[in-house]
Amino acid sequence: MIVVSDTSPILYLLLIDQIELLPKLHQQILIPEAVRDEMLATGAPMALQKWIATLLAGWRSVQ
């Protein structure tokens, strides 16, 4: 299944150290550009900024 994600679900999975559930549950995660920008904004949690900055995995992409 392909899903489109907002910031909150990703942030909370990062905070509870369960982000690895995403690739186990979904074939691909699409992140809108506006959401990516929100994740990279000054003041966003550092864990979120690091996660979005490492878009190397094939199952997540920005569109």
N, CA, C and O atoms as a GROMACS GRO file, in nm:
protein
  252
    1MET      N    1   0.084  -0.117   0.000
    1MET     CA    2   0.000   0.000   0.000
    1MET      C    3   0.089   0.124   0.000
    1MET      O    4   0.192   0.128   0.068
    2ILE      N    5   0.050   0.223  -0.076
    2ILE     CA    6   0.118   0.352  -0.078
    2ILE      C    7   0.035   0.449   0.006
    2ILE      O    8  -0.086   0.458  -0.010
    3VAL      N    9   0.102   0.522   0.095
    3VAL     CA   10   0.032   0.620   0.179
    3VAL      C   11   0.099   0.757   0.167
    3VAL      O   12   0.218   0.767   0.135
    4VAL      N   13   0.021   0.860   0.192
    4VAL     CA   14   0.070   0.997   0.198
    4VAL      C   15   0.070   1.036   0.345
    4VAL      O   16  -0.030   1.018   0.414
    5SER      N   17   0.181   1.089   0.392
    5SER     CA   18   0.193   1.118   0.535
    5SER      C   19   0.205   1.267   0.563
    5SER      O   20   0.261   1.343   0.484
    6ASP      N   21   0.152   1.304   0.676
    6ASP     CA   22   0.168   1.437   0.733
    6ASP      C   23   0.281   1.428   0.836
    6ASP      O   24   0.336   1.321   0.860
    7THR      N   25   0.314   1.539   0.896
    7THR     CA   26   0.425   1.545   0.991
    7THR      C   27   0.399   1.466   1.120
    7THR      O   28   0.486   1.394   1.167
    8SER      N   29   0.282   1.480   1.176
    8SER     CA   30   0.254   1.425   1.309
    8SER      C   31   0.277   1.275   1.323
    8SER      O   32   0.345   1.235   1.418
    9PRO      N   33   0.226   1.190   1.234
    9PRO     CA   34   0.250   1.046   1.254
    9PRO      C   35   0.398   1.010   1.254
    9PRO      O   36   0.442   0.926   1.332
   10ILE      N   37   0.473   1.073   1.166
   10ILE     CA   38   0.616   1.045   1.158
   10ILE      C   39   0.685   1.094   1.285
   10ILE      O   40   0.768   1.023   1.342
   11LEU      N   41   0.652   1.213   1.329
   11LEU     CA   42   0.713   1.268   1.450
   11LEU      C   43   0.687   1.178   1.570
   11LEU      O   44   0.780   1.148   1.645
   12TYR      N   45   0.563   1.135   1.588
   12TYR     CA   46   0.532   1.053   1.705
   12TYR      C   47   0.597   0.916   1.698
   12TYR      O   48   0.639   0.862   1.800
   13LEU      N   49   0.608   0.858   1.579
   13LEU     CA   50   0.680   0.731   1.566
   13LEU      C   51   0.828   0.749   1.600
   13LEU      O   52   0.890   0.662   1.661
   14LEU      N   53   0.885   0.862   1.560
   14LEU     CA   54   1.024   0.890   1.596
   14LEU      C   55   1.039   0.906   1.746
   14LEU      O   56   1.134   0.855   1.805
   15LEU      N   57   0.946   0.978   1.808
   15LEU     CA   58   0.955   1.003   1.952
   15LEU      C   59   0.945   0.877   2.037
   15LEU      O   60   1.006   0.868   2.143
   16ILE      N   61   0.868   0.780   1.989
   16ILE     CA   62   0.855   0.654   2.064
   16ILE      C   63   0.948   0.545   2.009
   16ILE      O   64   0.936   0.428   2.044
   17ASP      N   65   1.041   0.588   1.922
   17ASP     CA   66   1.142   0.498   1.866
   17ASP      C   67   1.081   0.379   1.793
   17ASP      O   68   1.126   0.265   1.809
   18GLN      N   69   0.978   0.406   1.713
   18GLN     CA   70   0.911   0.301   1.637
   18GLN      C   71   0.900   0.334   1.488
   18GLN      O   72   0.812   0.281   1.420
   19ILE      N   73   0.987   0.420   1.438
   19ILE     CA   74   0.979   0.462   1.298
   19ILE      C   75   0.998   0.344   1.202
   19ILE      O   76   0.953   0.350   1.088
   20GLU      N   77   1.065   0.239   1.248
   20GLU     CA   78   1.086   0.123   1.161
   20GLU      C   79   0.957   0.048   1.128
   20GLU      O   80   0.957  -0.041   1.042
   21LEU      N   81   0.847   0.084   1.195
   21LEU     CA   82   0.718   0.023   1.161
   21LEU      C   83   0.669   0.065   1.022
   21LEU      O   84   0.600  -0.012   0.955
   22LEU      N   85   0.703   0.186   0.980
   22LEU     CA   86   0.653   0.235   0.852
   22LEU      C   87   0.687   0.145   0.734
   22LEU      O   88   0.596   0.105   0.661
   23PRO      N   89   0.813   0.110   0.713
   23PRO     CA   90   0.841   0.023   0.597
   23PRO      C   91   0.786  -0.118   0.613
   23PRO      O   92   0.767  -0.190   0.514
   24LYS      N   93   0.761  -0.159   0.738
   24LYS     CA   94   0.702  -0.291   0.760
   24LYS      C   95   0.553  -0.292   0.724
   24LYS      O   96   0.500  -0.394   0.680
   25LEU      N   97   0.487  -0.180   0.743
   25LEU     CA   98   0.342  -0.172   0.721
   25LEU      C   99   0.302  -0.121   0.583
   25LEU      O  100   0.194  -0.153   0.533
   26HIS      N  101   0.390  -0.043   0.521
   26HIS     CA  102   0.354   0.022   0.395
   26HIS      C  103   0.464   0.005   0.291
   26HIS      O  104   0.583   0.010   0.322
   27GLN      N  105   0.421  -0.016   0.169
   27GLN     CA  106   0.513  -0.036   0.058
   27GLN      C  107   0.588   0.092   0.023
   27GLN      O  108   0.706   0.089  -0.012
   28GLN      N  109   0.518   0.204   0.031
   28GLN     CA  110   0.580   0.332  -0.001
   28GLN      C  111   0.513   0.444   0.077
   28GLN      O  112   0.391   0.444   0.094
   29ILE      N  113   0.593   0.540   0.123
   29ILE     CA  114   0.544   0.657   0.195
   29ILE      C  115   0.573   0.779   0.108
   29ILE      O  116   0.688   0.804   0.072
   30LEU      N  117   0.470   0.855   0.074
   30LEU     CA  118   0.487   0.979  -0.001
   30LEU      C  119   0.472   1.096   0.094
   30LEU      O  120   0.378   1.102   0.174
   31ILE      N  121   0.565   1.189   0.085
   31ILE     CA  122   0.563   1.307   0.171
   31ILE      C  123   0.552   1.430   0.082
   31ILE      O  124   0.642   1.457   0.003
   32PRO      N  125   0.443   1.505   0.095
   32PRO     CA  126   0.428   1.626   0.014
   32PRO      C  127   0.541   1.726   0.044
   32PRO      O  128   0.594   1.729   0.156
   33GLU      N  129   0.577   1.806  -0.054
   33GLU     CA  130   0.685   1.904  -0.037
   33GLU      C  131   0.658   1.998   0.080
   33GLU      O  132   0.750   2.033   0.154
   34ALA      N  133   0.533   2.039   0.098
   34ALA     CA  134   0.500   2.128   0.210
   34ALA      C  135   0.527   2.062   0.344
   34ALA      O  136   0.570   2.128   0.438
   35VAL      N  137   0.502   1.932   0.352
   35VAL     CA  138   0.529   1.858   0.476
   35VAL      C  139   0.680   1.848   0.498
   35VAL      O  140   0.727   1.866   0.610
   36ARG      N  141   0.755   1.820   0.392
   36ARG     CA  142   0.901   1.816   0.403
   36ARG      C  143   0.955   1.950   0.454
   36ARG      O  144   1.042   1.954   0.541
   37ASP      N  145   0.903   2.058   0.398
   37ASP     CA  146   0.948   2.191   0.440
   37ASP      C  147   0.917   2.215   0.588
   37ASP      O  148   0.997   2.275   0.660
   38GLU      N  149   0.801   2.168   0.632
   38GLU     CA  150   0.764   2.181   0.774
   38GLU      C  151   0.860   2.101   0.862
   38GLU      O  152   0.898   2.146   0.970
   39MET      N  153   0.899   1.984   0.816
   39MET     CA  154   0.989   1.899   0.893
   39MET      C  155   1.130   1.959   0.902
   39MET      O  156   1.201   1.936   0.999
   40LEU      N  157   1.169   2.036   0.801
   40LEU     CA  158   1.302   2.096   0.797
   40LEU      C  159   1.306   2.237   0.855
   40LEU      O  160   1.414   2.296   0.865
   41ALA      N  161   1.193   2.291   0.893
   41ALA     CA  162   1.185   2.429   0.942
   41ALA      C  163   1.260   2.446   1.073
   41ALA      O  164   1.271   2.354   1.153
   42THR      N  165   1.311   2.566   1.092
   42THR     CA  166   1.376   2.601   1.218
   42THR      C  167   1.274   2.582   1.330
   42THR      O  168   1.160   2.628   1.320
   43GLY      N  169   1.313   2.515   1.434
   43GLY     CA  170   1.223   2.491   1.546
   43GLY      C  171   1.160   2.352   1.542
   43GLY      O  172   1.102   2.309   1.642
   44ALA      N  173   1.169   2.282   1.429
   44ALA     CA  174   1.117   2.145   1.424
   44ALA      C  175   1.208   2.056   1.507
   44ALA      O  176   1.328   2.084   1.517
   45PRO      N  177   1.155   1.952   1.568
   45PRO     CA  178   1.239   1.863   1.649
   45PRO      C  179   1.358   1.809   1.568
   45PRO      O  180   1.343   1.775   1.450
   46MET      N  181   1.473   1.801   1.630
   46MET     CA  182   1.594   1.758   1.561
   46MET      C  183   1.581   1.618   1.502
   46MET      O  184   1.630   1.592   1.393
   47ALA      N  185   1.514   1.528   1.574
   47ALA     CA  186   1.496   1.391   1.522
   47ALA      C  187   1.420   1.394   1.390
   47ALA      O  188   1.451   1.317   1.299
   48LEU      N  189   1.322   1.479   1.380
   48LEU     CA  190   1.242   1.493   1.259
   48LEU      C  191   1.326   1.552   1.146
   48LEU      O  192   1.319   1.505   1.032
   49GLN      N  193   1.404   1.653   1.177
   49GLN     CA  194   1.491   1.714   1.076
   49GLN      C  195   1.592   1.612   1.022
   49GLN      O  196   1.618   1.608   0.902
   50LYS      N  197   1.649   1.532   1.110
   50LYS     CA  198   1.747   1.431   1.067
   50LYS      C  199   1.680   1.324   0.981
   50LYS      O  200   1.736   1.282   0.880
   51TRP      N  201   1.562   1.281   1.020
   51TRP     CA  202   1.493   1.175   0.947
   51TRP      C  203   1.461   1.219   0.805
   51TRP      O  204   1.488   1.146   0.710
   52ILE      N  205   1.404   1.337   0.790
   52ILE     CA  206   1.364   1.383   0.656
   52ILE      C  207   1.486   1.416   0.571
   52ILE      O  208   1.480   1.408   0.448
   53ALA      N  209   1.595   1.453   0.634
   53ALA     CA  210   1.717   1.487   0.559
   53ALA      C  211   1.785   1.362   0.502
   53ALA      O  212   1.872   1.374   0.415
   54THR      N  213   1.748   1.246   0.548
   54THR     CA  214   1.810   1.122   0.501
   54THR      C  215   1.714   1.041   0.416
   54THR      O  216   1.690   0.924   0.444
   55LEU      N  217   1.660   1.101   0.313
   55LEU     CA  218   1.565   1.032   0.224
   55LEU      C  219   1.638   0.938   0.129
   55LEU      O  220   1.634   0.954   0.008
   56LEU      N  221   1.705   0.840   0.186
   56LEU     CA  222   1.780   0.746   0.105
   56LEU      C  223   1.703   0.617   0.081
   56LEU      O  224   1.725   0.550  -0.020
   57ALA      N  225   1.615   0.582   0.172
   57ALA     CA  226   1.540   0.458   0.158
   57ALA      C  227   1.440   0.470   0.042
   57ALA      O  228   1.376   0.574   0.027
   58GLY      N  229   1.427   0.367  -0.037
   58GLY     CA  230   1.339   0.369  -0.153
   58GLY      C  231   1.191   0.374  -0.121
   58GLY      O  232   1.111   0.407  -0.208
   59TRP      N  233   1.154   0.342   0.001
   59TRP     CA  234   1.011   0.337   0.035
   59TRP      C  235   0.954   0.472   0.075
   59TRP      O  236   0.834   0.482   0.096
   60ARG      N  237   1.036   0.575   0.086
   60ARG     CA  238   0.983   0.708   0.117
   60ARG      C  239   1.034   0.807   0.015
   60ARG      O  240   1.151   0.803  -0.026
   61SER      N  241   0.947   0.896  -0.026
   61SER     CA  242   0.987   0.996  -0.125
   61SER      C  243   0.904   1.122  -0.107
   61SER      O  244   0.794   1.120  -0.051
   62VAL      N  245   0.959   1.232  -0.157
   62VAL     CA  246   0.891   1.362  -0.152
   62VAL      C  247   0.835   1.390  -0.289
   62VAL      O  248   0.904   1.376  -0.390
   63GLN      N  249   0.710   1.432  -0.292
   63GLN     CA  250   0.645   1.467  -0.419
   63GLN      C  251   0.563   1.592  -0.403
   63GLN      O  252   0.501   1.638  -0.499
   0.00000   0.00000   0.00000
